[in-house]
Amino acid sequence: MKNLFKIALFAAGSFVISPVFAQTHKDTTFGQKVGATAKKVGHATKTTAVKVGHKTSQIAANSESTIVDKKYSGKVGPGNHDVYIDKNSKYYYVNKKGHRVYIKKSQMVDKPGK
């Protein structure tokens, strides 16, 4: 009986107290400013994180290509990228996102300054 009385008292108290914590009006000016600023900061952070991720991927892929594959000297790919030769004798360069882009030998040009 005591437990039933406790449960009923708790339920009644929660119904009485809940309107006190309910939001009766909306503060749109301050909330909107905070929300807009948060979106701008979030977008800038996301954009920067993507750029950092691409650059990290490019550096890692170039390092791996330098160690694992043979570098084609005297020729460069589109955008003055170093050209590498993989184990299957295919030519490729690493783009700015860190992906291998396979090219034909006809797409290579002489290295500038030679």
C-alpha positions as CSV (number, residue, x, y, z in Angstrom):
1,M,0.0,0.0,0.0
2,K,2.9,2.4,0.8
3,N,4.5,1.7,-2.6
4,L,1.2,2.4,-4.4
5,F,0.8,5.7,-2.5
6,K,4.4,6.7,-3.3
7,I,3.9,6.0,-7.0
8,A,0.6,8.0,-7.1
9,L,2.2,10.9,-5.2
10,F,5.2,10.9,-7.6
11,A,2.9,10.8,-10.7
12,A,0.8,13.7,-9.4
13,G,3.9,15.7,-8.5
14,S,5.4,15.3,-12.0
15,F,2.1,16.4,-13.6
16,V,2.0,19.5,-11.4
17,I,5.7,20.4,-11.9
18,S,5.9,19.8,-15.7
19,P,4.1,23.0,-16.8
20,V,6.6,25.0,-14.7
21,F,9.5,23.8,-16.9
22,A,7.5,24.1,-20.2
23,Q,8.6,26.8,-22.5
24,T,5.9,29.4,-22.7
25,H,7.5,31.7,-25.3
26,K,10.2,31.4,-27.8
27,D,13.3,33.7,-27.6
28,T,13.9,33.8,-31.4
29,T,16.4,36.6,-31.6
30,F,19.2,35.2,-29.4
31,G,18.5,31.6,-30.4
32,Q,18.5,32.3,-34.1
33,K,21.8,34.2,-33.8
34,V,23.4,31.4,-31.9
35,G,22.0,28.9,-34.4
36,A,23.2,30.8,-37.4
37,T,26.7,31.3,-35.9
38,A,26.9,27.6,-35.1
39,K,26.0,26.6,-38.6
40,K,28.7,29.0,-40.0
41,V,31.4,27.6,-37.7
42,G,30.3,24.0,-38.4
43,H,30.5,24.6,-42.2
44,A,33.9,26.2,-41.9
45,T,35.2,23.4,-39.8
46,K,33.8,20.8,-42.2
47,T,35.4,22.5,-45.2
48,T,38.7,22.7,-43.5
49,A,38.6,19.1,-42.3
50,V,37.9,18.0,-45.9
51,K,40.9,20.0,-47.2
52,V,43.2,18.6,-44.5
53,G,42.0,15.1,-45.2
54,H,42.6,15.4,-49.0
55,K,46.1,16.9,-48.4
56,T,46.9,14.1,-45.9
57,S,45.7,11.5,-48.3
58,Q,47.8,13.0,-51.1
59,I,51.0,13.1,-49.1
60,A,50.5,9.5,-47.9
61,A,49.8,8.3,-51.5
62,N,52.8,10.1,-52.9
63,S,55.0,8.7,-50.1
64,E,53.7,5.2,-50.8
65,S,54.2,5.5,-54.5
66,T,57.7,6.8,-54.1
67,I,58.6,3.8,-51.9
68,V,56.8,1.0,-53.7
69,D,56.7,2.0,-57.3
70,K,59.3,3.3,-59.8
71,K,59.2,7.0,-60.7
72,Y,59.3,7.8,-64.4
73,S,62.0,10.4,-64.7
74,G,61.9,13.1,-67.4
75,K,58.2,13.1,-67.8
76,V,55.2,14.5,-65.8
77,G,51.5,13.9,-66.0
78,P,48.8,16.5,-66.4
79,G,49.2,19.4,-63.9
80,N,53.0,18.7,-63.5
81,H,52.4,15.6,-61.3
82,D,55.1,13.0,-61.0
83,V,54.4,9.9,-63.0
84,Y,55.0,6.4,-61.4
85,I,55.1,3.0,-62.9
86,D,53.3,0.2,-60.9
87,K,54.0,-3.5,-60.8
88,N,51.8,-4.1,-63.9
89,S,53.8,-1.5,-65.9
90,K,51.0,1.0,-65.9
91,Y,51.6,4.7,-65.6
92,Y,49.8,6.8,-63.1
93,Y,50.0,10.0,-61.0
94,V,48.5,10.9,-57.7
95,N,45.9,13.7,-57.8
96,K,45.3,16.3,-55.1
97,K,42.7,14.1,-53.4
98,G,45.3,11.3,-53.1
99,H,43.8,9.0,-55.7
100,R,45.8,7.2,-58.4
101,V,44.9,8.4,-61.9
102,Y,46.1,6.0,-64.6
103,I,47.2,7.6,-67.8
104,K,48.5,6.5,-71.2
105,K,52.1,7.1,-72.2
106,S,50.8,9.6,-74.8
107,Q,49.3,11.8,-72.1
108,M,52.7,12.4,-70.4
109,V,54.7,15.6,-71.3
110,D,58.4,16.5,-70.9
111,K,59.3,17.7,-67.4
112,P,59.7,21.6,-67.4
113,G,63.2,22.8,-67.1
114,K,64.8,19.9,-69.0
